[in-house]
Amino acid sequence: MAIKPNDEGASKEAPDMPTIAPRIFSERGPQDNVSGGGYSAGNQLFDPSVAALGGGRSYAGTITARAGGGRPNATKLTAAINRISVCATAADSVALPPAVGGQAIYLINNGAAACQIFADPSTSDTINGVVAATGVSLGIGKACSLASPAPGIWFWVLTA
């Protein structure tokens, strides 16, 4: 048993404690490889080729919001990153895919008018608790992030 001082300065016996050697990071990952002159593509903690190629996310850069608006005929969004390039009149519309949980969608409105975003016409999904048939308005030059944390639910964060 080892002798250790107590709070009053006296010594008392303490149970033997295992000795823990200081840990040196000998278990390095690919990110610690300094001899290769950079990172390689492949299965590793961070694969820069994925980020360079859009992070594996799909995109649609020229979406036309459906003229006349309305949920039943809204242009369906099919990509993770979406740019509305044509929104000619207020309330022209787009529709989200069905909310199944675990989804993230980014939407930018570069059109000439505010665009109405609806949940998928074949569902009763909500956007921030707003019923599917009402939808939400995305202003000119605005962007939003939408996430589906569970089936039937979309939440959005709007830019200032």
C-alpha positions as CSV (number, residue, x, y, z in Angstrom):
1,M,0.0,0.0,0.0
2,A,1.1,3.5,-0.7
3,I,1.3,6.2,1.9
4,K,-0.5,9.4,0.9
5,P,-1.0,12.6,3.0
6,N,-4.5,13.4,4.1
7,D,-6.1,16.9,4.4
8,E,-4.6,17.5,7.8
9,G,-1.0,16.8,6.7
10,A,-0.8,13.4,8.4
11,S,-0.2,10.3,6.3
12,K,-2.5,7.3,6.0
13,E,-2.5,4.2,3.9
14,A,-4.3,4.3,0.6
15,P,-5.1,1.2,-1.6
16,D,-2.7,0.5,-4.4
17,M,-3.7,2.2,-7.6
18,P,-2.8,0.9,-11.0
19,T,-0.1,2.8,-12.7
20,I,-1.3,4.5,-15.9
21,A,1.4,5.3,-18.4
22,P,1.2,8.6,-20.1
23,R,-0.5,8.2,-23.4
24,I,1.3,9.3,-26.6
25,F,-0.8,9.4,-29.7
26,S,0.8,6.5,-31.5
27,E,-2.5,5.5,-33.0
28,R,-2.6,8.0,-35.8
29,G,-5.1,8.3,-38.5
30,P,-4.7,9.2,-42.2
31,Q,-5.0,12.8,-41.3
32,D,-1.7,12.6,-39.4
33,N,0.2,11.4,-42.4
34,V,2.8,14.0,-43.1
35,S,5.0,12.1,-45.4
36,G,2.5,11.7,-48.3
37,G,2.4,15.4,-49.1
38,G,-1.4,15.7,-48.6
39,Y,-4.5,13.7,-48.2
40,S,-5.6,10.9,-50.4
41,A,-9.1,10.0,-51.5
42,G,-10.7,7.1,-49.8
43,N,-12.2,5.8,-46.6
44,Q,-10.9,8.0,-43.8
45,L,-12.0,10.4,-41.1
46,F,-12.3,13.2,-43.6
47,D,-12.2,12.6,-47.3
48,P,-11.5,16.0,-49.0
49,S,-12.6,14.6,-52.4
50,V,-16.1,14.3,-51.1
51,A,-16.2,18.0,-50.0
52,A,-14.6,19.1,-53.3
53,L,-17.4,17.3,-55.2
54,G,-20.2,19.0,-53.2
55,G,-20.1,16.7,-50.2
56,G,-22.1,14.0,-52.0
57,R,-25.2,16.2,-52.1
58,S,-27.3,16.5,-55.3
59,Y,-28.1,19.9,-56.7
60,A,-30.5,21.6,-59.1
61,G,-29.4,25.0,-60.2
62,T,-32.2,26.1,-62.5
63,I,-35.6,25.4,-61.0
64,T,-38.7,27.2,-62.3
65,A,-41.4,27.6,-59.7
66,R,-44.8,26.5,-61.0
67,A,-46.7,29.6,-62.3
68,G,-50.0,30.3,-60.7
69,G,-49.0,28.6,-57.5
70,G,-50.9,26.0,-55.6
71,R,-49.8,22.8,-53.9
72,P,-51.2,20.2,-56.4
73,N,-49.2,21.5,-59.3
74,A,-46.1,22.8,-57.5
75,T,-42.7,22.0,-59.0
76,K,-41.3,19.0,-57.1
77,L,-37.9,19.5,-55.5
78,T,-35.7,16.4,-56.2
79,A,-32.2,17.6,-55.1
80,A,-30.6,18.4,-51.7
81,I,-29.4,21.8,-52.9
82,N,-31.9,23.8,-54.9
83,R,-31.8,27.2,-56.6
84,I,-35.0,28.7,-57.9
85,S,-33.9,30.7,-60.9
86,V,-37.4,31.6,-62.2
87,C,-40.2,32.7,-59.9
88,A,-42.1,35.3,-62.0
89,T,-45.1,36.1,-59.9
90,A,-45.9,36.0,-56.2
91,A,-46.8,32.6,-54.9
92,D,-45.4,30.6,-57.8
93,S,-44.7,27.3,-56.0
94,V,-42.4,24.4,-55.3
95,A,-43.0,21.2,-53.3
96,L,-40.8,19.4,-50.9
97,P,-40.4,15.6,-51.1
98,P,-42.2,13.5,-48.5
99,A,-40.7,13.9,-45.1
100,V,-39.3,10.6,-44.0
101,G,-36.8,11.8,-41.4
102,G,-33.1,12.4,-41.7
103,Q,-33.4,14.7,-44.7
104,A,-31.8,18.1,-45.2
105,I,-32.7,20.4,-48.1
106,Y,-31.3,23.8,-49.0
107,L,-33.4,26.2,-51.1
108,I,-32.4,29.6,-52.6
109,N,-34.9,31.9,-54.3
110,N,-33.1,33.9,-57.1
111,G,-36.4,34.6,-58.8
112,A,-38.2,37.9,-59.3
113,A,-41.0,37.2,-56.8
114,A,-41.6,35.4,-53.5
115,C,-42.1,31.7,-53.8
116,Q,-44.5,29.5,-51.9
117,I,-43.0,26.2,-50.5
118,F,-45.4,23.4,-49.9
119,A,-45.1,20.0,-48.4
120,D,-45.4,17.1,-50.8
121,P,-49.0,17.1,-52.3
122,S,-49.5,13.4,-51.6
123,T,-48.8,13.8,-47.8
124,S,-50.1,15.6,-44.7
125,D,-46.6,16.7,-43.8
126,T,-46.1,20.0,-42.0
127,I,-43.5,22.8,-42.3
128,N,-42.8,24.3,-38.9
129,G,-46.2,23.1,-37.8
130,V,-48.0,24.8,-40.7
131,V,-50.4,22.5,-42.4
132,A,-49.3,21.2,-45.8
133,A,-52.0,23.0,-47.8
134,T,-50.8,26.4,-46.6
135,G,-47.1,26.3,-47.1
136,V,-44.6,29.0,-46.3
137,S,-43.3,31.9,-48.4
138,L,-39.6,32.3,-49.4
139,G,-38.9,35.9,-50.3
140,I,-36.8,37.3,-53.1
141,G,-33.1,36.7,-52.6
142,K,-33.7,34.6,-49.5
143,A,-32.5,31.1,-48.7
144,C,-33.6,28.5,-46.2
145,S,-32.5,25.2,-44.8
146,L,-35.1,22.6,-44.3
147,A,-34.7,19.5,-42.1
148,S,-37.0,16.5,-41.5
149,P,-36.2,15.1,-38.1
150,A,-39.1,12.6,-38.3
151,P,-41.6,11.3,-40.8
152,G,-44.3,13.9,-41.6
153,I,-42.3,16.9,-40.2
154,W,-40.3,19.6,-41.9
155,F,-38.6,22.5,-40.0
156,W,-37.0,25.4,-41.8
157,V,-34.5,28.1,-40.9
158,L,-34.8,31.2,-43.0
159,T,-31.9,33.6,-43.8
160,A,-32.2,37.2,-42.6
